[in-house]
Amino acid sequence: MRLTRRTSKQKAIVAIARKLLVVVWNVLSSQAADRQAETEAVARSLMNWAASHGLATGLGLSRPQFVRQELDRLGIGHSLEAFSYCGRVYRLPRAGPIRSHLGDAVAHRVVTPEEVAASA
């Protein structure tokens, strides 16, 4: 470690821990997904999380449905159709509507003037 050459080992550990804490804080406070993350790795992590905590069954979903729901919530993996987990390939349900950075669903159809007048 280059940092230990200049300072003590304990100070180097604290400096690196602080850097990690700042990164984690920024990710959690902005509630944004890492757009550079490998989507299949995220899907495997979600599958592991769902399996170990029984989250999917608690919501009445299959594990692949739970993974798709969480990927959609994070706004990543819209093109992911399948992934491997523990030597098995799981097919995901189709992705939901693409969400904007504000979390609102993006409309996928054109609203006619009659519909606008009827809703007013």
C-alpha positions as CSV (number, residue, x, y, z in Angstrom):
1,M,0.0,0.0,0.0
2,R,1.4,3.4,-1.0
3,L,-0.4,5.1,1.9
4,T,1.4,3.0,4.5
5,R,4.8,4.2,3.3
6,R,3.9,7.8,4.2
7,T,1.8,7.1,7.4
8,S,1.3,4.4,9.9
9,K,-0.7,1.3,9.1
10,Q,-3.6,2.3,11.4
11,K,-3.9,5.8,9.7
12,A,-3.9,4.1,6.3
13,I,-6.7,1.8,7.3
14,V,-8.7,4.7,8.7
15,A,-8.2,6.7,5.5
16,I,-9.3,3.8,3.2
17,A,-12.3,3.1,5.5
18,R,-13.3,6.8,5.3
19,K,-13.1,6.7,1.5
20,L,-15.3,3.7,1.4
21,L,-17.8,5.2,3.8
22,V,-18.0,8.4,1.7
23,V,-18.8,6.3,-1.4
24,V,-21.4,4.2,0.4
25,W,-23.0,7.4,1.9
26,N,-23.2,9.0,-1.6
27,V,-24.8,5.9,-3.1
28,L,-27.4,5.5,-0.3
29,S,-28.3,9.2,0.0
30,S,-28.8,9.6,-3.8
31,Q,-30.7,6.3,-4.0
32,A,-29.3,5.7,-7.5
33,A,-28.1,2.5,-8.9
34,D,-24.6,2.0,-10.2
35,R,-25.1,2.3,-13.9
36,Q,-21.7,0.7,-14.5
37,A,-22.6,-2.5,-12.5
38,E,-22.8,-5.8,-14.3
39,T,-26.5,-6.5,-14.6
40,E,-26.1,-10.2,-14.3
41,A,-24.1,-9.9,-11.2
42,V,-26.8,-7.6,-9.7
43,A,-29.4,-10.2,-10.7
44,R,-27.5,-13.0,-9.0
45,S,-27.1,-10.9,-5.8
46,L,-30.8,-10.2,-5.8
47,M,-31.6,-13.9,-6.3
48,N,-29.3,-14.8,-3.4
49,W,-30.9,-12.1,-1.3
50,A,-34.4,-13.3,-2.1
51,A,-33.5,-17.0,-1.5
52,S,-31.8,-16.4,1.8
53,H,-34.4,-14.2,3.3
54,G,-37.6,-15.6,1.7
55,L,-38.5,-12.2,0.3
56,A,-40.0,-13.4,-3.0
57,T,-42.4,-15.9,-1.3
58,G,-43.3,-13.3,1.3
59,L,-44.5,-11.0,-1.5
60,G,-46.2,-13.9,-3.4
61,L,-43.7,-13.8,-6.2
62,S,-41.4,-16.3,-7.8
63,R,-37.7,-15.5,-7.3
64,P,-37.3,-14.5,-11.0
65,Q,-40.3,-12.2,-10.7
66,F,-38.8,-10.7,-7.6
67,V,-35.5,-10.1,-9.4
68,R,-37.2,-8.4,-12.3
69,Q,-39.2,-6.2,-9.9
70,E,-36.1,-5.1,-8.2
71,L,-34.1,-4.5,-11.4
72,D,-37.0,-2.4,-12.7
73,R,-37.1,-0.5,-9.4
74,L,-33.3,0.2,-9.7
75,G,-33.8,1.2,-13.4
76,I,-31.3,-1.3,-14.7
77,G,-31.4,-4.6,-16.7
78,H,-34.3,-3.8,-19.0
79,S,-32.7,-5.9,-21.8
80,L,-31.7,-8.8,-19.4
81,E,-33.9,-11.9,-20.3
82,A,-32.0,-14.6,-18.4
83,F,-29.1,-15.1,-16.0
84,S,-27.4,-18.1,-14.4
85,Y,-27.5,-18.7,-10.7
86,C,-26.0,-21.8,-9.0
87,G,-25.5,-23.6,-12.3
88,R,-29.1,-23.1,-13.5
89,V,-30.4,-20.5,-16.0
90,Y,-33.3,-18.5,-14.8
91,R,-35.5,-16.7,-17.4
92,L,-36.9,-13.3,-16.2
93,P,-40.4,-11.9,-16.9
94,R,-40.5,-9.1,-19.4
95,A,-39.4,-5.7,-18.0
96,G,-42.0,-3.2,-16.9
97,P,-42.2,0.4,-18.1
98,I,-38.9,2.3,-18.2
99,R,-38.7,4.7,-15.3
100,S,-37.2,8.2,-15.5
101,H,-34.5,9.3,-13.0
102,L,-37.3,10.7,-10.8
103,G,-39.0,7.3,-10.5
104,D,-42.1,8.1,-12.4
105,A,-43.3,5.6,-15.1
106,V,-42.8,6.8,-18.6
107,A,-45.9,6.7,-20.8
108,H,-45.8,4.3,-23.7
109,R,-48.7,5.5,-25.7
110,V,-49.9,8.7,-27.2
111,V,-52.8,10.5,-25.4
112,T,-55.4,11.7,-27.8
113,P,-57.0,15.2,-27.6
114,E,-60.3,13.6,-26.7
115,E,-58.8,11.8,-23.7
116,V,-57.3,15.1,-22.5
117,A,-60.6,16.9,-22.9
118,A,-62.4,14.1,-21.1
119,S,-60.0,14.1,-18.1
120,A,-60.4,17.9,-17.7
